[in-house]
Amino acid sequence: MDPRETDEPREREKASGPHSLHRRRKRLSISIRPMEIDDLAQVFHLGERLFTAEDVPNLYRTWDEHEVVDLFHSDPELCLVAEEGERIVGFAMGTTVTKSRSAWKYGHLVWLGVDPEYQGTGVAEKLFHALLELMLEDGVRILIVDTEADNYAAIKFFRKMGFSHPQEHIYLAMNLDNLRQRLGARKTLSKEMAKRHS
Ligand SMILES: CC(C)(COP(=O)(O)OP(=O)(O)OC[C@H]1O[C@@H](n2cnc3c(N)ncnc32)[C@H](O)[C@@H]1OP(=O)(O)O)[C@@H](O)C(=O)NCCC(=O)NCCS
C-alpha cells in the first residue's frame, strides 16, 4: 500500500464538521517540556498503548520499564513530553551515538508516541522540532529514525519532517535455543562417557 493512501481518512476528518482536526488543533494548548522522573509512569503506560508487539513490533528494542528508565537515565536531555494541562499526550525519546574513528555524531530518535486521542493535531510535529533543536545544539550531524515498513503514519510523518533515503535492512534470525539444546545434549553425553571410562 502506498503511504499516501493513509491521507484520505485524515483529510476527510480534517474537512468534516465542527470537530475537525483543524479546529481542534487551534483549540489545543500543547506545551513541550523536558521529561521528568515523575513522568516516567505516565509515559510508560502511554507507550504500552502505542507500542504493542503486534502493531509496532521492533526486533531489537522492546517497550518495557527498563527501556524507558534506561533511556531516561542515559540521555535525559533528549527525552521530552508533550502536555495539555496536566495530561501527558505525547513523548519523544532520543539518544546519540558516536562511532569510534569517526567525526560524525549520530542522533537517534528512538521512540516517538502520541496519545491516539491527540493524533493528527500536530503534537508529534512539536515534539520533533523541539528534539531537533536539542540535537542541533548537541552537535549531531545525522539524525536517524527507524520504523516498521508498514507503519505508514510514521513513514508519512518522518517524510514530512524531512527524512529521506530510507535504507532497507534485512534482519536474519538464528534460533540459539535449538543450538543451545544440541550443545547441552552433547555436553551431557560427553560427561556421561567420561564417567564410564574413568
Ligand atoms: C506517528 C505519530 C507519532 C504521528 O503523531 P501525530 O501527532 O498524529 O502527528 P502530527 O499531527 O504532528 O502530524 C504531522 C504530519 O505527519 C503526517 N501524518 C501523521 N500521522 C499521519 C497519518 N495517520 N496518516 C497520514 N499522515 C500522517 C501528516 O503529513 C501530518 O501533517 P498534516 O496534519 O498537515 O497532514 C503517531 O501516529 C503515533 O504515535 N503512532 C504510534 C507510535 C509510532 O508509530 N511511533 C513512530 C515510531 S517510534
The ligand as an SDF file (V2000), in Angstrom:
LIG
                    3D

 48 50  0  0  0  0  0  0  0  0999 V2000
    3.4230    8.6710   14.0610 C   0  0  0  0  0  0  0  0  0  0  0  0
    2.8010    9.5480   15.1460 C   0  0  0  0  0  0  0  0  0  0  0  0
    3.8600    9.8290   16.2100 C   0  0  0  0  0  0  0  0  0  0  0  0
    2.3150   10.8650   14.4930 C   0  0  0  0  0  0  0  0  0  0  0  0
    1.8180   11.6920   15.5220 O   0  0  0  0  0  0  0  0  0  0  0  0
    0.7700   12.8890   15.2770 P   0  0  0  0  0  0  0  0  0  0  0  0
    0.8050   13.7830   16.4620 O   0  0  0  0  0  0  0  0  0  0  0  0
   -0.5420   12.3170   14.8950 O   0  0  0  0  0  0  0  0  0  0  0  0
    1.4040   13.6290   14.0160 O   0  0  0  0  0  0  0  0  0  0  0  0
    1.1300   15.1590   13.5990 P   0  0  0  0  0  0  0  0  0  0  0  0
   -0.3020   15.5140   13.8840 O   0  0  0  0  0  0  0  0  0  0  0  0
    2.1700   16.0490   14.1880 O   0  0  0  0  0  0  0  0  0  0  0  0
    1.3260   15.0390   12.0210 O   0  0  0  0  0  0  0  0  0  0  0  0
    2.2520   15.7840   11.2680 C   0  0  0  0  0  0  0  0  0  0  0  0
    2.2450   15.2710    9.8490 C   0  0  0  0  0  0  0  0  0  0  0  0
    2.6090   13.8760    9.7870 O   0  0  0  0  0  0  0  0  0  0  0  0
    1.8230   13.1730    8.8010 C   0  0  0  0  0  0  0  0  0  0  0  0
    0.9580   12.1710    9.4900 N   0  0  0  0  0  0  0  0  0  0  0  0
    0.9000   11.9200   10.8130 C   0  0  0  0  0  0  0  0  0  0  0  0
    0.0140   10.9270   11.0620 N   0  0  0  0  0  0  0  0  0  0  0  0
   -0.4780   10.5270    9.8740 C   0  0  0  0  0  0  0  0  0  0  0  0
   -1.4260    9.5330    9.4580 C   0  0  0  0  0  0  0  0  0  0  0  0
   -2.0530    8.7450   10.3440 N   0  0  0  0  0  0  0  0  0  0  0  0
   -1.6950    9.4220    8.1360 N   0  0  0  0  0  0  0  0  0  0  0  0
   -1.0810   10.2210    7.2330 C   0  0  0  0  0  0  0  0  0  0  0  0
   -0.1770   11.1800    7.5640 N   0  0  0  0  0  0  0  0  0  0  0  0
    0.1170   11.3200    8.8560 C   0  0  0  0  0  0  0  0  0  0  0  0
    0.9840   14.2420    8.1110 C   0  0  0  0  0  0  0  0  0  0  0  0
    1.7320   14.7180    6.9970 O   0  0  0  0  0  0  0  0  0  0  0  0
    0.8950   15.3380    9.1770 C   0  0  0  0  0  0  0  0  0  0  0  0
    0.7020   16.6230    8.6430 O   0  0  0  0  0  0  0  0  0  0  0  0
   -0.7960   17.1640    8.3110 P   0  0  0  0  0  0  0  0  0  0  0  0
   -1.6010   17.0220    9.5980 O   0  0  0  0  0  0  0  0  0  0  0  0
   -0.5740   18.5780    7.9260 O   0  0  0  0  0  0  0  0  0  0  0  0
   -1.3190   16.2680    7.2360 O   0  0  0  0  0  0  0  0  0  0  0  0
    1.5540    8.8670   15.7910 C   0  0  0  0  0  0  0  0  0  0  0  0
    0.7200    8.3720   14.7680 O   0  0  0  0  0  0  0  0  0  0  0  0
    1.8770    7.7220   16.7590 C   0  0  0  0  0  0  0  0  0  0  0  0
    2.0780    7.9380   17.9630 O   0  0  0  0  0  0  0  0  0  0  0  0
    1.9190    6.4810   16.2430 N   0  0  0  0  0  0  0  0  0  0  0  0
    2.1800    5.2650   17.0760 C   0  0  0  0  0  0  0  0  0  0  0  0
    3.6260    5.1890   17.5180 C   0  0  0  0  0  0  0  0  0  0  0  0
    4.6060    5.1980   16.3550 C   0  0  0  0  0  0  0  0  0  0  0  0
    4.4010    4.5130   15.3620 O   0  0  0  0  0  0  0  0  0  0  0  0
    5.7200    5.9640   16.5060 N   0  0  0  0  0  0  0  0  0  0  0  0
    6.7130    6.1320   15.4520 C   0  0  0  0  0  0  0  0  0  0  0  0
    7.8330    5.1640   15.5240 C   0  0  0  0  0  0  0  0  0  0  0  0
    8.7750    5.2520   17.0410 S   0  0  0  0  0  0  0  0  0  0  0  0
  1  2  1  0
  2  3  1  0
  2  4  1  0
  2 36  1  0
  4  5  1  0
  5  6  1  0
  6  7  2  0
  6  8  1  0
  6  9  1  0
  9 10  1  0
 10 11  2  0
 10 12  1  0
 10 13  1  0
 13 14  1  0
 14 15  1  0
 15 16  1  0
 15 30  1  0
 16 17  1  0
 17 18  1  0
 17 28  1  0
 18 19  1  0
 18 27  1  0
 19 20  2  0
 20 21  1  0
 21 22  1  0
 21 27  2  0
 22 23  1  0
 22 24  2  0
 24 25  1  0
 25 26  2  0
 26 27  1  0
 28 29  1  0
 28 30  1  0
 30 31  1  0
 31 32  1  0
 32 33  2  0
 32 34  1  0
 32 35  1  0
 36 37  1  0
 36 38  1  0
 38 39  2  0
 38 40  1  0
 40 41  1  0
 41 42  1  0
 42 43  1  0
 43 44  2  0
 43 45  1  0
 45 46  1  0
 46 47  1  0
 47 48  1  0
M  END
$$$$
